[in-house]
Amino acid sequence: MHSITDLTNLRDALRDFCAARDWHRYHTPKNLVMALSVEAAELVEHFQWATPEESQALAPEKRAEVADEIADVLIYLTELADVLGIDPIAAARDKIVKNALKYPAPER
């Protein structure tokens, strides 16, 4: 198993994990984005009906469950970016630049 310390290591570990199970044939963009949507909805479930204060003070067991869902979302997002040949860090960096132009910070 790869030492997973960044997105490149994560991507490589996921490639190996899926290859060992012959799952790549199932990991089409359509299937991955559908799985990503399901996992994001499972993450939402943990916060549905919580007050803002409750959502910021998760009990240890709930926090562990949320961490698992965040991992699932990150895994599917990483696999989707890999299949599509998109560098997620570069995409995020570009999006931050676009957002800065679209939503300029107020002058002080």
NORSULSUL-V503420 format. One record per backbone hydrogen bond with DSSP energy under -1.0 kcal/mol. CO is the residue of the C=O (numbers start at 1). NH is the residue of the N-H. Records with the same first field share a line. If there is no record, write none. Layout:
BEGIN
CO = NH ; NH
END
This chain:
BEGIN
3 = 5
6 = 10
7 = 11
8 = 12
9 = 13
10 = 14
11 = 15
12 = 16
13 = 17
14 = 18
15 = 19
16 = 20
18 = 23
23 = 26
26 = 28
28 = 32
29 = 33
30 = 34
31 = 35
32 = 36
33 = 37
34 = 38
35 = 39
36 = 40
37 = 41
38 = 42
39 = 43
40 = 44
41 = 45
44 = 47 ; 48
47 = 50
51 = 55
59 = 63
60 = 64
61 = 65
62 = 66
63 = 67
64 = 68
65 = 69
66 = 70
67 = 71
68 = 72
69 = 73
70 = 74
71 = 75
72 = 76
73 = 77
74 = 78
75 = 79
76 = 80
77 = 81
78 = 82
79 = 83
80 = 84
81 = 86
87 = 91
88 = 92
89 = 93
90 = 94
91 = 95
92 = 96
93 = 97
94 = 98
95 = 99
96 = 100
97 = 101
98 = 102
99 = 103
END
